[in-house]
Amino acid sequence: MSVFIKDYVEKHEVVKGKDKQHLHFFDIDPAFRILTKFEKAENSPWFKMESTGLVKRMYRVYGKVHFNLHDTAVTLSVYQSQDLMQMEKYKDELFIPFTDATTGVESYEGGRYFDFTTNDIMDNTLLVDFNKAYNPYCAYVSNVYNCPIPPRENHLTVAIKAGEKAYGKGH
């Protein structure tokens, strides 16, 4: 188990105690650690991102990452939260919510997330490590949390067999 996964499991804020044994991960694969080309969006409008609950929060496209995966050209939008920008601790936080060919089969049906900060973008590149992709809290307790749903532009046809798998005993 990688140091990242061990730390993630130990510090999980929702899954506690014995239930942590039901957290599952794809094997670490260096092929899913990708140096992407980052393209910043200019004057991107704020919009209400769909969510699993009634509250829809404001986001904007901060930029896009471009890369190739298994001979497939891929583009993902990077989002910035209007709420988090107001908090000193999280003002530089960005995230990529996505679905892929494993969604609803091997990974959580609502998609997965990858977080980073504006400081991780250097010389118009961003290292995206899908081995660190994680499930939103809704994957564990669906009726309590209000999680962003990956917008259609971030629905991938390729399989990202990296990061966290679907939560539960059957996986």
VEXVEXTI-60710 format. One record per residue (C-alpha): residue number from 1; residue in one letter; x, y, z. Coordinates in pm, 1 decimal, decimal comma, padded with zeros to 6 digits. Layout:
<sites>
+-----+------+----------+----------+----------+
!  nr ! rest !       c1 !       c2 !       c3 !
+-----+------+----------+----------+----------+
! NUM !    a !        X !        Y !        Z !
...
+-----+------+----------+----------+----------+
</sites>
This chain:
<sites>
+-----+------+----------+----------+----------+
!  nr ! rest !       c1 !       c2 !       c3 !
+-----+------+----------+----------+----------+
!   1 !    m !  00000,0 !  00000,0 !  00000,0 !
!   2 !    s !  00139,6 !  00338,9 ! -00094,6 !
!   3 !    v !  00213,8 !  00603,7 !  00166,7 !
!   4 !    f ! -00056,9 !  00823,6 !  00010,8 !
!   5 !    i ! -00325,9 !  00552,4 !  00038,4 !
!   6 !    k ! -00220,8 !  00453,8 !  00391,9 !
!   7 !    d ! -00241,9 !  00819,5 !  00499,8 !
!   8 !    y ! -00574,4 !  00866,9 !  00318,1 !
!   9 !    v ! -00730,0 !  00565,2 !  00493,8 !
!  10 !    e ! -00592,9 !  00660,5 !  00837,7 !
!  11 !    k ! -00718,4 !  01020,1 !  00816,6 !
!  12 !    h ! -01051,7 !  00952,4 !  00642,5 !
!  13 !    e ! -01311,5 !  01193,0 !  00782,7 !
!  14 !    v ! -01621,2 !  00985,9 !  00703,5 !
!  15 !    v ! -01527,5 !  00616,2 !  00706,9 !
!  16 !    k ! -01425,3 !  00516,7 !  01059,4 !
!  17 !    g ! -01305,8 !  00210,7 !  01250,9 !
!  18 !    k ! -01373,4 ! -00132,6 !  01103,9 !
!  19 !    d ! -01553,9 !  00021,1 !  00805,3 !
!  20 !    k ! -01214,3 !  00131,4 !  00670,5 !
!  21 !    q ! -01158,0 ! -00226,9 !  00554,9 !
!  22 !    h ! -01418,9 ! -00157,6 !  00285,4 !
!  23 !    l ! -01207,8 !  00116,3 !  00124,1 !
!  24 !    h ! -01054,8 ! -00032,3 ! -00191,5 !
!  25 !    f ! -00802,3 !  00096,0 ! -00443,8 !
!  26 !    f ! -00668,0 !  00005,2 ! -00784,3 !
!  27 !    d ! -00303,0 ! -00099,7 ! -00780,7 !
!  28 !    i ! -00067,0 !  00197,7 ! -00808,7 !
!  29 !    d !  00014,4 !  00241,4 ! -01176,6 !
!  30 !    p !  00281,1 !  00492,7 ! -01289,4 !
!  31 !    a !  00104,9 !  00514,0 ! -01628,6 !
!  32 !    f ! -00170,6 !  00713,5 ! -01454,8 !
!  33 !    r !  00075,7 !  00973,7 ! -01323,7 !
!  34 !    i !  00067,2 !  01214,6 ! -01616,0 !
!  35 !    l !  00234,7 !  01546,9 ! -01682,7 !
!  36 !    t ! -00043,2 !  01738,9 ! -01855,4 !
!  37 !    k ! -00048,2 !  02060,9 ! -02054,2 !
!  38 !    f ! -00246,1 !  02320,5 ! -01856,9 !
!  39 !    e ! -00441,7 !  02592,6 ! -02035,8 !
!  40 !    k ! -00581,8 !  02868,4 ! -01811,9 !
!  41 !    a ! -00933,6 !  02991,0 ! -01884,8 !
!  42 !    e ! -00981,8 !  03365,1 ! -01917,0 !
!  43 !    n ! -01291,7 !  03532,3 ! -01770,1 !
!  44 !    s ! -01476,3 !  03205,5 ! -01724,3 !
!  45 !    p ! -01833,1 !  03262,7 ! -01598,5 !
!  46 !    w ! -01953,0 !  03127,5 ! -01263,7 !
!  47 !    f ! -02218,9 !  02858,5 ! -01280,8 !
!  48 !    k ! -02410,7 !  02633,1 ! -01042,5 !
!  49 !    m ! -02260,3 !  02284,7 ! -01061,4 !
!  50 !    e ! -02508,6 !  02000,8 ! -01033,1 !
!  51 !    s ! -02487,8 !  01810,9 ! -00705,0 !
!  52 !    t ! -02628,7 !  01506,9 ! -00529,6 !
!  53 !    g ! -02835,8 !  01727,9 ! -00300,5 !
!  54 !    l ! -03050,3 !  02036,9 ! -00317,8 !
!  55 !    v ! -02765,7 !  02287,1 ! -00275,5 !
!  56 !    k ! -02581,2 !  02373,2 ! -00594,7 !
!  57 !    r ! -02259,9 !  02565,5 ! -00536,8 !
!  58 !    m ! -02093,7 !  02816,9 ! -00767,4 !
!  59 !    y ! -01790,6 !  02708,9 ! -00968,6 !
!  60 !    r ! -01602,8 !  02829,2 ! -01270,3 !
!  61 !    v ! -01373,1 !  02659,6 ! -01516,5 !
!  62 !    y ! -01027,4 !  02765,5 ! -01402,4 !
!  63 !    g ! -00863,4 !  02595,8 ! -01696,8 !
!  64 !    k ! -00822,0 !  02270,4 ! -01886,4 !
!  65 !    v ! -00563,3 !  01994,9 ! -01886,8 !
!  66 !    h ! -00470,8 !  01811,3 ! -02206,3 !
!  67 !    f ! -00293,4 !  01475,4 ! -02225,9 !
!  68 !    n ! -00287,6 !  01139,3 ! -02399,3 !
!  69 !    l ! -00391,4 !  00817,8 ! -02228,6 !
!  70 !    h ! -00357,9 !  00486,6 ! -02412,3 !
!  71 !    d ! -00338,2 !  00667,0 ! -02748,4 !
!  72 !    t ! -00652,3 !  00869,6 ! -02668,5 !
!  73 !    a ! -00638,5 !  01249,9 ! -02654,2 !
!  74 !    v ! -00805,8 !  01363,0 ! -02331,4 !
!  75 !    t ! -00916,5 !  01704,0 ! -02208,0 !
!  76 !    l ! -01051,8 !  01766,3 ! -01858,7 !
!  77 !    s ! -01186,0 !  02090,1 ! -01714,7 !
!  78 !    v ! -01035,8 !  02214,8 ! -01388,7 !
!  79 !    y ! -01279,9 !  02386,9 ! -01153,3 !
!  80 !    q ! -01253,9 !  02650,8 ! -00883,9 !
!  81 !    s ! -01510,2 !  02689,7 ! -00605,2 !
!  82 !    q ! -01643,5 !  03036,8 ! -00531,8 !
!  83 !    d ! -01702,9 !  02939,6 ! -00166,0 !
!  84 !    l ! -01351,8 !  02802,6 ! -00112,1 !
!  85 !    m ! -01194,1 !  03112,4 ! -00266,1 !
!  86 !    q ! -01335,1 !  03310,8 !  00029,3 !
!  87 !    m ! -01144,5 !  03098,8 !  00284,6 !
!  88 !    e ! -00776,7 !  03175,9 !  00334,7 !
!  89 !    k ! -00687,2 !  02808,6 !  00388,7 !
!  90 !    y ! -00856,8 !  02692,8 !  00064,9 !
!  91 !    k ! -00835,4 !  02998,5 ! -00163,9 !
!  92 !    d ! -00591,2 !  02826,2 ! -00401,5 !
!  93 !    e ! -00776,9 !  02491,3 ! -00414,9 !
!  94 !    l ! -00879,5 !  02347,4 ! -00752,5 !
!  95 !    f ! -01037,0 !  02017,5 ! -00846,5 !
!  96 !    i ! -01112,6 !  01787,5 ! -01133,1 !
!  97 !    p ! -01433,2 !  01587,3 ! -01094,0 !
!  98 !    f ! -01455,5 !  01310,3 ! -01353,8 !
!  99 !    t ! -01622,6 !  00990,4 ! -01461,2 !
! 100 !    d ! -01460,2 !  00724,9 ! -01678,4 !
! 101 !    a ! -01520,8 !  00377,2 ! -01817,3 !
! 102 !    t ! -01487,8 !  00227,0 ! -01465,0 !
! 103 !    t ! -01762,6 !  00449,8 ! -01320,2 !
! 104 !    g ! -02053,7 !  00249,5 ! -01180,1 !
! 105 !    v ! -01864,6 ! -00078,0 ! -01235,2 !
! 106 !    e ! -01533,2 ! -00075,8 ! -01049,5 !
! 107 !    s ! -01548,0 !  00280,7 ! -00920,4 !
! 108 !    y ! -01817,4 !  00491,4 ! -00754,7 !
! 109 !    e ! -02120,9 !  00561,6 ! -00974,9 !
! 110 !    g ! -02108,1 !  00935,1 ! -00901,3 !
! 111 !    g ! -01753,1 !  00978,5 ! -01029,1 !
! 112 !    r ! -01430,7 !  01063,2 ! -00853,1 !
! 113 !    y ! -01226,5 !  01372,3 ! -00775,0 !
! 114 !    f ! -00866,4 !  01484,5 ! -00794,9 !
! 115 !    d ! -00752,4 !  01790,2 ! -00591,4 !
! 116 !    f ! -00457,9 !  02023,2 ! -00622,5 !
! 117 !    t ! -00373,1 !  02392,3 ! -00581,8 !
! 118 !    t ! -00287,1 !  02675,0 ! -00816,8 !
! 119 !    n !  00073,2 !  02637,8 ! -00692,3 !
! 120 !    d !  00088,5 !  02287,9 ! -00847,3 !
! 121 !    i !  00062,4 !  02444,3 ! -01194,8 !
! 122 !    m !  00410,9 !  02530,5 ! -01320,4 !
! 123 !    d !  00510,3 !  02651,8 ! -01666,2 !
! 124 !    n !  00163,6 !  02563,4 ! -01802,1 !
! 125 !    t !  00196,7 !  02202,6 ! -01686,4 !
! 126 !    l !  00022,9 !  02007,6 ! -01411,9 !
! 127 !    l !  00114,0 !  01665,0 ! -01281,8 !
! 128 !    v ! -00215,5 !  01471,7 ! -01257,9 !
! 129 !    d ! -00175,1 !  01156,5 ! -01051,0 !
! 130 !    f ! -00494,8 !  00955,4 ! -01093,9 !
! 131 !    n ! -00358,0 !  00713,2 ! -00833,1 !
! 132 !    k ! -00475,7 !  00983,7 ! -00589,0 !
! 133 !    a ! -00830,9 !  01002,6 ! -00731,1 !
! 134 !    y ! -01080,7 !  00966,5 ! -00448,5 !
! 135 !    n ! -01452,7 !  00919,4 ! -00394,1 !
! 136 !    p ! -01671,6 !  01208,2 ! -00277,4 !
! 137 !    y ! -01827,3 !  01167,7 !  00067,7 !
! 138 !    c ! -02159,1 !  01077,5 ! -00099,0 !
! 139 !    a ! -02002,7 !  00741,9 ! -00190,9 !
! 140 !    y ! -02014,8 !  00646,6 !  00178,0 !
! 141 !    v ! -02322,1 !  00825,1 !  00317,1 !
! 142 !    s ! -02548,0 !  00937,2 !  00033,9 !
! 143 !    n ! -02823,4 !  01111,7 !  00229,8 !
! 144 !    v ! -02598,3 !  01342,1 !  00436,2 !
! 145 !    y ! -02350,0 !  01498,6 !  00195,2 !
! 146 !    n ! -02404,2 !  01732,3 ! -00098,4 !
! 147 !    c ! -02140,3 !  01640,8 ! -00358,3 !
! 148 !    p ! -02066,4 !  01803,6 ! -00694,4 !
! 149 !    i ! -02154,4 !  01584,6 ! -00992,9 !
! 150 !    p ! -01887,1 !  01580,4 ! -01264,7 !
! 151 !    p ! -02008,3 !  01795,4 ! -01557,0 !
! 152 !    r ! -02058,6 !  01616,2 ! -01890,3 !
! 153 !    e ! -01739,0 !  01766,8 ! -02034,4 !
! 154 !    n ! -01544,7 !  01560,0 ! -01775,8 !
! 155 !    h ! -01703,1 !  01225,3 ! -01868,1 !
! 156 !    l ! -01420,3 !  01017,5 ! -02012,8 !
! 157 !    t ! -01462,8 !  00717,1 ! -02239,9 !
! 158 !    v ! -01125,7 !  00571,2 ! -02134,4 !
! 159 !    a ! -01083,5 !  00362,6 ! -01818,2 !
! 160 !    i ! -00891,0 !  00524,1 ! -01533,1 !
! 161 !    k ! -00790,2 !  00210,6 ! -01342,0 !
! 162 !    a ! -00619,6 !  00412,2 ! -01070,5 !
! 163 !    g ! -00721,0 !  00564,9 ! -00740,7 !
! 164 !    e ! -01011,1 !  00471,0 ! -00519,0 !
! 165 !    k ! -01256,3 !  00200,0 ! -00620,4 !
! 166 !    a ! -01623,1 !  00178,8 ! -00523,6 !
! 167 !    y ! -01678,5 !  00154,4 ! -00147,1 !
! 168 !    g ! -01821,9 ! -00163,0 ! -00000,8 !
! 169 !    k ! -01792,4 ! -00527,6 !  00087,2 !
! 170 !    g ! -01839,5 ! -00656,3 ! -00267,3 !
! 171 !    h ! -01537,6 ! -00479,8 ! -00417,3 !
+-----+------+----------+----------+----------+
</sites>
